């Protein structure tokens, strides 16, 4: 069953708060997603300050109730709502009903009636408006802001009228018909409406065009009287056409302004979304958010990032694009920031909470998860308009969503690492419990034989039993050393004790601790004529060499050649352990450094190996900032090589 999607319509009505709360309760009851939609028309430019504050309060309430705030632009409110319902799969609409009713059959349909017609498949919940808000915005015709024209616009209107009158007089001299002259005046009205704000200049131009045409271009001239009986009708039609032209031009201009603002908002959010997809750290997200707010409001932006359950020091991002800097400790609005952090609500300038603050503080949050606090300076304590508030909320929503995605990705990565560690731990315990049984059983059995049958055994048999016990004990000792070493290095609980060491000496010392079966092989060391000094932890590098040589002894036939070389390569010392054994198949090479990989070589006893040696070697080499590689030996066999940094030697010392 698809999830319910509830849409509540926002307005500046005093009762809209009650409607938003009812929608929030419905969303909670239906376990539905909630969207708060506001349709902005060109007539909203004439909204007074009280209605603007009330509208923004309703938007904030919707956001607090978990609604997604959406703003659309258009002239027909019902059509905009129905179109959004269709595109967003809305299943229920919650809307208020005012006291205004249809009194006549020819009266205009109410917003509710139009929605029932335009969206018949959606459940519509009508909440009665007990206050009978008389000024609610129904699907009214587009109104243009009646702004009083400036002196420049009045002069422009007079100039256009003068030019059209001169052109009309020229047409009259050329014996053009009155219809052509009237078209010139209509063109003048159209130009006036295009290049002036509001509609006053357009209406004035339409009225004066009729007067000028009558006064200068009809008989008797220089008089408002007209001889022809048809002139009054001509004047009326001319005025109606001019007035209609003026109104349509003003509407088109208002629509163009709305489209431009809507396009700017879309581009701003699109650019931010595209940039946030590339962000890899919370710091980048905060910086991109500050940049978009600066583009919107042209002001400095203060952001207090969150880390865990603590709020970090704030950073100010200057509007001029210069580098951000930490907010001074003398800032007196820390209590406002802490209040927003704790209550997850807006506070500061233009709000009822801490209204004397210089900044407006907003929480960056998704649901109950808060990621920081944003502070924006408010000049003269003026409320941002509905458009700015809508875009600002969208920017903060994109920011919180990006931070939420980063947190989820980090938690997913940590969970994957934890699962991998748990798997490694399980494999380790399983391998230890299984593989330790063989040497322990051998030691126990051999010890029992010596304990009860020592006297009846000949010297050679007793010596062989002692040798087997010694080999098993040495294997257990090496296993424990490898486990301890790799655990400490991976956990970071061990620090390298670096010192300058002669590579030849380290190799010689390591060969004194290798497997006793190495005597059955031919081991050669070649360090060349150059004395190599390397920066290393001697004990750990010896462990690497011991593991590599023991592996060569274990996995090559008796009598094989094992060769150890050390040469300088740029600023690194390269140490190689090669053999002429059977080598490693190509399909297994990429796995040899994996933990618990044994390879199953028939020459060596893979049951006596946990597959930790090469993993330990690679970890130690990486801790020394070196690299470890595997390649084939010619004609057969393999070569394990690793690098460690050379020491810087001062020859004058």
Order of alpha helices (4+ residues) and beta strands (2+ residues): beta-alpha-beta-alpha-beta-alpha-beta-alpha-beta-alpha-alpha-alpha-alpha-alpha-beta-beta-beta-alpha-beta-beta-beta-alpha-alpha-beta-alpha-beta-beta-alpha-beta-beta-alpha-alpha-beta-beta
